Amino acid sequence: MPAESRDKILNAAEARLLVGGPAGLVLDAVALDAGISKGGLLHHFPSKEALVGGLCDRMLERFEEEMASLCAADPETTGAWTRAYLASTVTGDGKPADNSAQLMAGILATMGRDSVHLEKVRQHFVRWHARLEDDGIDPTIATLVRLAADGLWLSALLGLQQIDPAASQHLLGELRDMTRPAR
């Protein structure tokens, strides 16, 4: 039951953050949405910062699980991690692959730039980048693909001008092709 309660709390907090932004992340409201008492919430997450940390950890875990799943399903091992990173980050039309951009915006706004949780994000990126550089393709190509995926994701996060869907599909196709060995 504790894991189930924790998931309910995180689901409620994520929904509040996605709908109301950082101002919507109110512990009393999260507890109510999760169907538990505030004391029950505080048992799992003793502070708002701990709750934000839980959201951040879960988002990173989901991203890693998605990348691992896509990588394992890819019949071509060379460049598989880089393709998985690209697919886990953006869709075929260049939009975030999930609600992670909006969720990350809320998390970043609540945690600040010197947060311990932000350091966890940085550490994950260091590990992911190391995997990209050891993916069997030119490390420069892997880095370019990652930076392009991150740029598309960041554009959505900041609400910058989006690329035309047809152009975006072509761009992503070219990026995927770059991850395959020359034939």
Disulfide bonds with the S-S distance in Angstrom:
none
